[in-house]
Amino acid sequence: MASSAPIFYDDVLVYLGLLLLILSLVVQAVALIHCLTQRGDGFQAIGTLPKGAWAAILAVCIVLTLLLGSGATGIFSLIGIAAALIYLLDVRPGLKDLSDGKGFW
């Protein structure tokens, strides 16, 4: 059976999938670690979910990404990446502004 794909095509896909999975786990872990190291009252001050809710969301997403093993393109991995990016791009700057004293209030 002739194929037009190079012989190493499957190997490249495996390594790219592994790289994406590791990258998604790193992003989720950074968001979880940052969340756990922040003060709880800061979350209420910026008007977002409480610290416990964010920590639970991020931790559950990491566990589901690891346990279900569907790779970086699985539904739970994509949800975890989305949750981590929302935290890192929305909540983290608010907490940083709050701790710096440069908030909008």
C-alpha positions in Angstrom: 0.0 0.0 0.0 1.6 3.2 -1.1 1.3 6.4 1.0 2.3 9.9 0.1 3.2 10.8 3.7 6.8 10.5 4.8 7.8 7.5 7.0 8.3 9.6 10.1 4.8 11.3 9.9 3.4 9.3 12.8 6.4 10.0 15.0 6.1 13.7 14.4 2.4 13.7 15.3 3.2 11.8 18.5 5.9 14.2 19.6 3.8 17.3 18.7 0.9 15.9 20.7 3.2 15.2 23.7 4.7 18.7 23.4 1.2 20.3 23.4 0.1 18.2 26.3 3.2 19.2 28.4 2.7 22.9 27.4 -1.0 22.8 28.4 -0.1 21.2 31.8 2.6 23.8 32.4 0.1 26.6 31.7 -2.5 25.0 34.0 0.1 24.4 36.7 1.3 28.0 36.6 -2.2 29.3 37.0 -2.9 26.9 39.9 0.3 27.8 41.7 -0.3 31.5 41.3 -3.9 31.1 42.6 -2.8 29.2 45.6 -0.1 31.8 46.6 -2.5 34.8 46.5 -4.5 36.2 49.4 -8.2 35.2 49.5 -9.6 38.6 50.1 -8.0 39.9 46.9 -10.4 37.9 44.8 -13.4 39.5 46.4 -11.9 42.9 46.1 -11.6 42.6 42.3 -15.1 41.1 42.0 -14.3 37.6 40.7 -14.9 34.1 42.0 -13.5 33.3 45.4 -10.0 31.8 45.7 -11.4 28.4 46.6 -13.5 28.2 43.4 -10.6 29.2 41.2 -8.3 26.7 42.9 -10.9 23.9 42.6 -11.6 24.7 38.9 -7.9 24.7 38.0 -7.0 21.6 40.1 -9.9 19.6 38.6 -8.9 20.6 35.1 -5.3 19.4 35.7 -6.5 16.1 37.2 -8.9 15.5 34.3 -6.2 16.3 31.7 -3.9 13.9 33.3 -6.3 11.1 34.0 -8.3 11.0 30.8 -5.2 11.1 28.7 -6.9 12.2 25.5 -3.9 14.5 24.8 -3.8 18.3 24.4 -6.8 18.3 22.0 -9.2 16.5 24.4 -12.2 18.3 25.6 -11.1 18.5 29.2 -7.6 19.6 28.3 -9.1 22.4 26.2 -11.4 23.4 29.0 -8.5 23.4 31.4 -6.4 25.6 29.0 -9.3 28.0 28.7 -9.8 28.2 32.5 -6.1 28.7 33.0 -5.9 31.4 30.4 -8.9 33.2 31.8 -7.3 33.2 35.2 -3.9 34.3 33.9 -5.2 37.0 31.5 -8.1 38.4 33.6 -7.8 37.6 37.3 -4.0 37.7 37.7 -3.7 41.3 36.4 -6.4 42.4 38.7 -4.7 40.8 41.7 -1.4 42.4 40.6 -3.0 45.9 40.3 -4.6 45.3 43.7 -1.3 44.4 45.4 0.6 47.2 43.6 -1.9 49.8 44.7 -2.6 50.8 41.1 -6.2 49.5 41.0 -9.1 51.3 39.4 -10.7 52.1 42.8 
